Amino acid sequence: MSDIKCILVDVDHVLISKVEEVDVEIGQPNCKLTNPVVFESLEKMKPLVEASNDVEFMIRSEDILTIADPAPEVIEKYLELTS
């Protein structure tokens, strides 16, 4: 299984990212997103933050509504964008 996931962070915002759970103190961000991209459609995928050179972002698992496996073509496009 790939560590690349679709992450629904609110009703209108889907991210595609490598996801890793991190052990931290309660209340601290505990999911590391590496190379997250905003997904609108297969043709419209862009970096989460274009104003930053950072490739790792922390988020609390409580802020994620759901996680799913992306379609193979989404993974392929993600890998093209983040390579």
Secondary structure, 3 states (H helix, E strand, C coil): CCCEEEEEEECCEEEEEEEEECCCCCCCCCEEEEEEEEEEECCEEEECCCCCCCCEEEECHHHCCEEECCCHHHHHHHHHHHC
